[in-house]
Amino acid sequence: MNDNYHVFSDGRIERQDDTVRVVTDDGEKKYLPIENAEAIFLHGQIDYNTRFVSFLNQEGVAVHVFGWHDHYAGSIMPKRGQTSGQTIVDQVRAYDDPDHRLELAKAFVDGSIHNMRSNVTYYNGRGHDFEHVLEELEDARASLDRMGTIDETMGVEARARKAYYSTFDDILPEGFVFGGRQYNPPNNEVNSLISFGNSLVYANVVSAIRATALDPTVSYLHEPGERRYSLALDIADLFKPLLADRIIFRLVNRGQLTIDDFEDDMNSCLLNEGGRKTYSKAYEETLDETIDHPDLGKKVSYQYLLRVEAYKLKKHLLTGEEYVPFQRWW
């Protein structure tokens, strides 16, 4: 099992012999055993130097940096776990082939809607009546076959997500009002949680892609662009409902996160440090949860599933085997 480490303190992070040390502004020293680390997440104001970066590159550990509004700012990625010119060529060919790209884009949306529907199904009947939302999600999913462009396919995804988000105000307790998705910056507690959770999922998918020979900037649903790993956006959409959203529902409904865990800052609403720690701890625990995988014939963690998803896509591109996106089955 590979671990993720989250650093919220202000100070500096540095190599210390064969491990990593965080020295906070008040002089406290914390050591991170990184021999089994997948990535380090920097949430505070942290200084680091090239010696630290070189050491993590040697150990194959990524660094994900979160900036203002705790928004994902970028990653320092170690050298690739694998390299394959043929994989990159086939990946780009699939992007350049309009029919192939559309096929993959629809697969990502189909899987995303299935996993959104899984969450809604869970709460339907548990004090909620979401039959109309389930019908909307099924209608959206069925309409994918009729879509002839990437823009139309993204429109289906947006319609499904709007229907899905309409359930949040009913699922969450009084005091947590959603009212629709808004970000850059998030305007309320629920949007703040969604943004933070989605950023963690995205960063973990970036790490998962690094273990393959895939190029994280060549994508199919989201348009490749500057300064972002757009393939991670494609894959992360599959897992946001199952990781980010389920954690929100659990923490808020159990009172583990309350209104006191947020703060207002320049017309935005953000998790405070305590809230980020609570969410990150629950997120890492969820990544470590294991499920019986029917195809692999063994128990696997969500963290492992992220890597499996990247390998499935790579296998499709190299062999032509059908790519079937991850869909919650239990």
N, C-alpha and C positions, 0 to 999 in steps of 0.2 A: 504494500500500500504506500503510495506517495502522498506526502502531506503538503498542505499549503500553510504558510505562516502570514499572519496579518499584523502589521506594525502601525499602531495609531499614535505613538508618542512622537514628540518633536525632538530632534537631536541629530545624531549621525549614525550611519550603519557602515560597518567596516569588516574587513577580514581580520580574524584573530586566530593565528595558527591555522588549524584545519577546520575551522567553523566560522560562523558569522556572529558578530557582536553588535548590539544596539546600545549606544550610549545616549541617554536622554539628556535634555537640557539641565536637569537638576543633578546630573552625575550618576544616576542609577545605571547599572550595567545588566543587560539581558542577553543570554546566549541562545542562538537558534541552531539546533543540530540539523544540518542540511543533507546528511548522507542519503536520506530517502525523500528529499524535498522535491516537489513538482514546481512550486513557484513561491515567491515572496510578494506580498501585496503591501505597497507603501501608501498609507492613508494620511500620515502626518507630514509635517515639514521636515524632511529628512535630507541630510547631506550625505553624499557618497563619492568615492573616487574610482579611478581606473583600476586600482589594485582589487577592489571589491568586485567590479564588473568582470575583470579577467578571471577571478577565482570562480564566480558563478558560471561563467562560460565553460570553464574547465570541468565543473561539476554537472553541467547540463541543466541548470536551474534558471527559470525565467524570473524577471522582475516586472510586475505590473504597477504602474504609477497612477495614483488618483489625485487630481488637482482640485481646483476651486469647485465648490458644490459637491465635492467627493465624486466628481464625474471622471470617468476613465480618461486618462490623458495620453497614455501610450505604454509601450512595453520595451524592455531591453531583452531581446531574445538570444539565447545561446546558439551556437552553431547547430545546424539541422541534425536531428537524430538520424535521418536518412537523406540521401541525395539521389535523384534519378532524373536525368534529362528527358527520358521517354515519358515519365509521368507528367512533367511540365508540358511537354508537347501535346500529349493527349488531353490534358486539362484545358489548354488554350483552344485546341481543335473543337472540343465540346462547346466552349463559349462562342466560338466563331460560327458554329452550325446552328442556325436559328431554331430548327426543329429539336435538336438535342438539348439546347439550352432551355427551351420552353418546357420540354419533358421534365428536366431536373427542377426547374422553378416550380412547376405544378406539384412535383413530389414533395418539395419542402413545405408548400402551403397545405397540401393534403395532410401531411403529418402534424403540422402545427395546429390545424383545426381539430384533428382527432384528439390531440392532447388537451386543447382547450375544452373540448366537449367532455373529456374524461373528468375534469374538475367540476364542470357544471352538473354532470350526472351524479357525482358524489353528493352534492348539496341538494339536488332536487329530491324532494320528499323528506329531507331532514329539516323540516320547518320552513321549507321554501317551495314555491311552485315555479319552476323554470322550464316547463314544457315548451313554452313559446320560444325560448332562447335555444333550446335543443333543436327545435324545428328550423330556426333561422340558420343555425350552424350546419345542419344537414343539407339545407337548401344551398348554402354557399359552397359546401364541399361538392355537391352534385353538379354545380354549375361550372366547375373547373374544366370539365371536358369540352365545354363550348368556348373556352377562352382561346383566342388566337394570337395574343401578344403578351409580352412580359408586363406591360402596364395594366392590361385587363386582369392578369393573374394577381398582380399586387392589389388591384382594386377589390378582388374577392377576399384576399387576406385582410384588407382594411375593414371590409364590411363584417367579416366574421369576428374580428377582434373588437369592433364596436359593440356587437351583440354580446360578446363574452364579457367585456368590461361593464356592461349594464347590470350584471349580477353583483358586482362588488359592493355596492351600497347596501344590498340586502344581506350579503354574507357577513360583512364586517359590523361590529357593534356600534351603538350610538356614540357619536363624538368623532368617528372616522368617516368623513364625507368625501366621496371621490368626485362625482360630477363630471367624469370624462378625463381622458388622458391629456396631460399638459406637462411639458418638460422644457429644459433650457431656459429658465430654471423651473423645477417643479413648484407648483403653487400651493400644495397642501400635503398633509401627512401621507396620504395614500399614494399620491404621485411620487413623493420622495422615496417611499419604500420600493415602488416599482422601478424607479430609475436606478436606485442603488443595487437592488437584486439583479436587474438585467445586466448591469455593468459587471457584476461578479461572474454571471454565467458567460458573458462574452469573453472575459479575460481567461476563464478556464478553457473555453473552446479554442482560443488562440494557442494556449499551451498544448492542447490535444493535437491540433493540426501540426504543430512543430515536430511532433514525434513521427510524422509521416513525411513523405517526399512531396506532398501537395504544396502549392504556393498559396498562402492565405489571402493574397490580394486578387486572385482570379475566382470570380463567383458567378452565380447563375440567376438567382432571384434578385438580389440587390446588385445594382450597377457598380462595377469596380470604380474606385475613385482614389483621390489622393489622401494620404495620411490615415488610411483605415484598412483593416483586414476584413474585407467584405465577405469572404467565404465564411468567416466566423459569424457574421450576421446571419447568413443563411442557416447554418447549423444551430446557432443559439436559439433561433425561433422555435425549434422543435422542443427545446428543454426549458424555456422560460416558464411555461405553465406548471411544469412538474417540479421545478426547483424554486425559482424566485417567488411565484405566486402562492404555491402551497405553504411556503415558509411564512409569507405575510399572513395568510389566513390563520395559521396555527398560532403564531406569536401574538397576534392582536386579539384573537378570540379567547386565548388563555390568559390574557392580561400580562404577558411577559414583555410586551411593548405597550406603552401608554402615551398619551399626549405629552407627558412630561419628558419623553425621549426625543423631542423635536425642538428646534429653535428657528426663529425667523431671522432672515439675513437678506437685506436689500430686495424686498419683494419676492423672496423665495422662502420655501419651507424645507429644512434639512434635518436629517437625523443628527443628534449630537453624538459626542464620542461614545457615551454609554450605550446609546441606541445602535450605533454601528457595531460595537463589540457584541451586543446581544444578537443582532441579525447575523453577523459573520460567524459566530460560534454555531448557531443553528444551521447555517448554510454548510459549514464544514462537516457537521454531524450528518446532514442529509447526503452530502457527497459520499460519505463512508457507508451509508445504508446499502445493504446487499439485497438483491432480488434473484429469484431463480429464472435464468434466461433460457427460454425454450429452444432456441437455436444453438446456443453455445453449450447447453447441457451442464451448466454449473452456476453457482451463485456469483454474481458480479456486482460491483459498486457502481453508483452513478458516475463517479469520476472515471471509472474504466469504460463505462458506456459512451462517454464523450469521445474517447479515443477510438472505440469500436466504430462509431459513426463516421469518423474521418477515414478509417481504413475501408469501410464499406463503400464509400464514395470513390476512393482510390481504386478499389477492385473493379467497380463498375467502369471506370474510365479506361482501365488497362485491358479488361477482359470482355466487356460488354454485358456482364451479368447484371440483371435488373437491380437498380437501386431502390430499395424499399426503406423509407425513412422510419426512424424509431417511433413506435406508437405504444403507448401504455396499454397493457393487456390485462392487468390485474385489478 
